[in-house]
């Protein structure tokens, strides 16, 4: 099993890889749509008397403005359903294991650690949908969200405003105050899923403990009966021990284990 730090690194790496794949896919869509538009625009320009430089300048502007318009339009569309996307991201990471199979909460999963990495992945998504980033633009939104949403944070004021540092209003998709509200709602709604998983795990442990105690009591009764005759007792004790050993293996507990 991965240590907490390794697990956190793994999920962030997955997020980064997913983001890169989506970015490449979106670039491919932009390229194809822009190429179609440029072809149509070029045909429209053919009837005009333009020199080579004028023609190239117009084509360049079309490529730049149309591409940016597509990116900004898609970003605003995704930001409009950010709450839904946050819940979807959390549920996917929380309920599905690294092996791509649904998690069985009856097993000994580290639920608090899984919840922590799932929320971190969701926070990364929120930071991506907080602003439009073009031409290699950078900001400190991710770092600000991490600092402000720590359990022991005293920096909640960082999400009290309506603007991000180094991000113009025209590029803002989700303000700091909106992020703060979204995160509060998100934590409350996901707490139910975390508590539900913990209850399933606790009930399973209780069931196994009761089964284990029952096996020990049954074995003890066999030993008492065996005491009436030494030879017969030895046989029954051996049989009782073998039965108990097999049952403990079946219920997932070690022979002689106690809770």
C-alpha positions as CSV (number, residue, x, y, z in Angstrom):
1,X,0.0,0.0,0.0
2,X,1.3,3.5,-0.8
3,X,2.3,5.8,2.0
4,X,0.2,8.9,2.5
5,X,2.8,11.1,0.8
6,X,3.3,8.7,-2.1
7,X,-0.5,8.4,-2.5
8,X,-0.9,12.2,-2.6
9,X,1.9,12.5,-5.2
10,X,0.3,9.7,-7.3
11,X,-3.1,11.5,-7.4
12,X,-1.6,14.9,-8.3
13,X,0.5,13.1,-11.0
14,X,-2.7,11.6,-12.4
15,X,-4.4,15.0,-12.3
16,X,-1.5,16.5,-14.2
17,X,-1.5,13.7,-16.8
18,X,-5.2,14.0,-17.3
19,X,-4.9,17.8,-17.6
20,X,-2.2,17.4,-20.3
21,X,-4.3,14.8,-22.2
22,X,-7.3,17.1,-22.2
23,X,-5.2,20.1,-23.2
24,X,-3.7,18.1,-26.2
25,X,-7.2,16.9,-27.2
26,X,-8.6,20.4,-27.0
27,X,-5.7,21.8,-29.0
28,X,-6.5,19.3,-31.7
29,X,-10.1,20.4,-31.8
30,X,-9.0,24.0,-32.0
31,X,-6.6,23.2,-34.8
32,X,-9.2,21.4,-36.9
33,X,-11.9,24.0,-36.4
34,X,-9.5,26.9,-37.1
35,X,-8.2,25.2,-40.2
36,X,-11.8,24.9,-41.5
37,X,-12.5,28.5,-40.8
38,X,-9.2,29.7,-42.4
39,X,-10.0,27.7,-45.5
40,X,-13.4,29.3,-45.8
41,X,-12.0,32.8,-45.0
42,X,-9.3,32.4,-47.6
43,X,-11.9,31.5,-50.2
44,X,-13.8,34.7,-49.3
45,X,-10.7,36.8,-49.6
46,X,-9.8,35.5,-53.0
47,X,-12.2,37.9,-54.6
48,X,-10.5,40.9,-53.0
49,X,-7.5,42.7,-54.2
50,X,-5.1,42.3,-51.3
51,X,-1.3,42.0,-51.4
52,X,0.4,39.1,-49.8
53,X,1.2,40.9,-46.5
54,X,-2.4,42.1,-46.0
55,X,-3.7,38.6,-46.8
56,X,-1.3,37.0,-44.2
57,X,-2.1,39.6,-41.6
58,X,-5.9,38.9,-41.9
59,X,-5.4,35.2,-41.7
60,X,-3.1,35.5,-38.6
61,X,-5.8,37.6,-36.8
62,X,-8.5,35.1,-37.6
63,X,-6.4,32.2,-36.3
64,X,-5.5,34.1,-33.1
65,X,-8.9,35.5,-32.3
66,X,-10.9,32.5,-33.2
67,X,-8.7,30.1,-31.3
68,X,-8.8,32.3,-28.2
69,X,-12.6,32.6,-28.5
70,X,-13.0,28.8,-28.5
71,X,-10.8,28.4,-25.5
72,X,-12.5,31.1,-23.4
73,X,-15.9,29.9,-24.4
74,X,-15.2,26.3,-23.4
75,X,-13.6,27.5,-20.1
76,X,-16.6,29.6,-19.2
77,X,-18.9,26.7,-20.1
78,X,-17.0,24.3,-17.8
79,X,-16.9,26.9,-15.0
80,X,-20.6,27.2,-15.1
81,X,-21.0,23.7,-13.9
82,X,-18.1,23.7,-11.5
83,X,-20.0,22.3,-8.5
84,X,-21.2,19.3,-10.5
85,X,-17.7,18.7,-11.8
86,X,-16.2,18.9,-8.3
87,X,-18.6,16.3,-6.9
88,X,-18.0,14.0,-10.0
89,X,-14.2,14.3,-9.5
90,X,-14.4,13.5,-5.8
91,X,-16.8,10.5,-6.2
92,X,-14.6,9.1,-9.0
93,X,-11.4,9.3,-6.9
94,X,-13.0,8.3,-3.6
95,X,-15.1,5.3,-4.8
96,X,-12.7,4.0,-7.5
97,X,-9.3,2.5,-6.5
98,X,-6.0,2.8,-8.2
99,X,-6.7,-0.5,-9.9
100,X,-9.8,1.1,-11.6
101,X,-12.2,-1.1,-9.6
102,X,-14.8,0.2,-7.1
103,X,-13.5,0.2,-3.5
104,X,-14.9,-2.5,-1.2
105,X,-15.3,-0.6,2.1
106,X,-15.5,-3.8,4.1
107,X,-11.8,-4.1,3.6
108,X,-9.1,-2.3,5.6
109,X,-8.9,0.8,3.4
110,X,-7.4,4.0,5.0
111,X,-10.6,6.0,4.5
112,X,-9.3,9.4,5.9
113,X,-6.2,9.2,3.6
114,X,-8.4,8.4,0.6
115,X,-10.8,11.2,1.4
116,X,-7.8,13.6,1.8
117,X,-6.3,12.8,-1.6
118,X,-9.7,12.9,-3.3
119,X,-10.4,16.3,-1.9
120,X,-7.0,17.5,-3.0
121,X,-7.7,16.4,-6.5
122,X,-11.0,18.2,-6.5
123,X,-9.3,21.4,-5.2
124,X,-6.9,21.2,-8.1
125,X,-10.0,21.1,-10.5
126,X,-11.4,24.1,-8.7
127,X,-8.2,26.0,-9.2
128,X,-8.2,25.1,-13.0
129,X,-11.7,26.5,-13.3
130,X,-11.0,29.7,-11.4
131,X,-9.4,31.6,-14.3
132,X,-8.7,31.6,-18.0
133,X,-5.0,30.9,-18.8
134,X,-3.6,31.6,-22.3
135,X,-0.2,32.0,-23.8
136,X,1.6,30.5,-20.8
137,X,0.0,32.8,-18.2
138,X,0.7,31.8,-14.6
139,X,-0.9,32.7,-11.3
140,X,-1.0,31.6,-7.6
141,X,-4.6,30.5,-7.4
142,X,-3.7,26.9,-6.6
143,X,-1.3,27.9,-3.7
144,X,-3.9,30.3,-2.4
145,X,-6.7,27.7,-2.3
146,X,-4.4,25.1,-0.6
147,X,-3.4,27.6,2.1
148,X,-7.0,28.8,2.7
149,X,-8.6,25.4,2.8
150,X,-6.3,23.7,5.3
151,X,-8.1,22.3,8.3
152,X,-6.0,24.4,10.7
153,X,-5.7,27.4,8.4
154,X,-5.9,30.9,9.7
155,X,-5.9,32.4,6.2
156,X,-9.6,32.1,5.2
157,X,-9.4,35.8,4.5
158,X,-7.5,35.0,1.3
159,X,-10.9,33.9,-0.2
160,X,-12.9,36.9,0.9
161,X,-12.5,39.1,-2.2
162,X,-13.7,39.1,-5.7
163,X,-10.4,39.2,-7.5
164,X,-7.3,37.0,-7.8
165,X,-3.8,38.3,-7.6
166,X,-2.3,38.8,-11.0
167,X,-5.5,37.8,-12.8
168,X,-7.6,40.5,-14.6
169,X,-11.3,40.5,-14.1
170,X,-11.8,39.6,-17.8
171,X,-10.0,36.3,-17.2
172,X,-11.7,35.4,-13.9
173,X,-14.1,32.5,-14.0
174,X,-14.7,31.9,-10.3
175,X,-13.9,34.5,-7.8
176,X,-12.2,33.8,-4.4
177,X,-15.5,34.4,-2.6
178,X,-17.3,32.0,-4.9
179,X,-14.5,29.4,-4.4
180,X,-14.9,29.7,-0.7
181,X,-18.6,29.1,-0.8
182,X,-18.3,26.2,-3.2
183,X,-15.6,24.5,-1.1
184,X,-17.8,24.8,2.1
185,X,-20.7,23.2,0.3
186,X,-18.5,20.6,-1.2
187,X,-17.0,19.6,2.2
188,X,-20.5,19.2,3.7
189,X,-21.8,17.1,0.9
190,X,-18.8,14.8,0.7
191,X,-18.7,14.3,4.4
192,X,-21.8,12.1,4.0
193,X,-20.0,9.8,1.6
194,X,-17.0,9.6,3.9
195,X,-19.1,8.8,7.0
196,X,-21.1,6.2,5.0
197,X,-17.9,4.4,4.0
198,X,-16.6,4.5,7.6
199,X,-19.9,3.0,8.9
200,X,-19.7,0.1,6.4
201,X,-16.1,-0.6,7.5
202,X,-16.9,-0.4,11.2
203,X,-19.9,-2.7,10.9
204,X,-17.8,-5.3,9.0
205,X,-15.2,-5.2,11.7
206,X,-17.9,-5.6,14.4
207,X,-19.3,-8.6,12.5
208,X,-15.9,-10.3,12.2
209,X,-15.2,-9.7,15.9
210,X,-18.5,-11.3,16.9
211,X,-17.9,-14.3,14.6
212,X,-14.4,-14.7,16.0
213,X,-15.6,-14.6,19.6
214,X,-18.3,-17.2,18.8
215,X,-15.6,-19.5,17.4
216,X,-13.6,-19.1,20.5
217,X,-16.6,-19.9,22.7
218,X,-17.5,-23.0,20.6
219,X,-13.9,-24.2,20.8
220,X,-13.9,-23.8,24.6
221,X,-17.1,-25.9,24.9
222,X,-15.4,-28.7,22.9
223,X,-12.4,-28.6,25.2
224,X,-14.6,-29.0,28.3
225,X,-16.5,-32.0,26.8
226,X,-13.1,-33.6,26.0
227,X,-12.1,-33.5,29.7
228,X,-14.3,-36.5,30.6
229,X,-11.9,-38.9,28.9
230,X,-8.2,-38.2,28.2
231,X,-7.9,-40.1,25.0
232,X,-11.2,-38.9,23.6
233,X,-10.4,-35.4,24.9
234,X,-7.2,-35.2,22.9
235,X,-9.0,-36.1,19.7
236,X,-11.8,-33.6,20.3
237,X,-9.4,-30.8,21.3
238,X,-7.4,-31.3,18.2
239,X,-10.6,-31.3,16.1
240,X,-11.9,-28.2,17.8
241,X,-8.6,-26.4,17.3
242,X,-8.6,-27.3,13.6
243,X,-12.2,-26.2,13.1
244,X,-11.5,-22.9,14.9
245,X,-8.3,-22.4,12.9
246,X,-10.1,-22.9,9.6
247,X,-13.0,-20.6,10.6
248,X,-10.7,-17.9,11.7
249,X,-9.0,-18.1,8.3
250,X,-12.4,-17.9,6.6
251,X,-13.5,-14.8,8.5
252,X,-10.2,-13.0,7.9
253,X,-8.9,-13.1,11.5
254,X,-5.8,-14.7,12.8
255,X,-6.0,-17.7,15.1
256,X,-6.0,-16.4,18.6
257,X,-6.5,-12.8,17.5
258,X,-8.3,-10.4,19.9
259,X,-9.8,-6.9,19.4
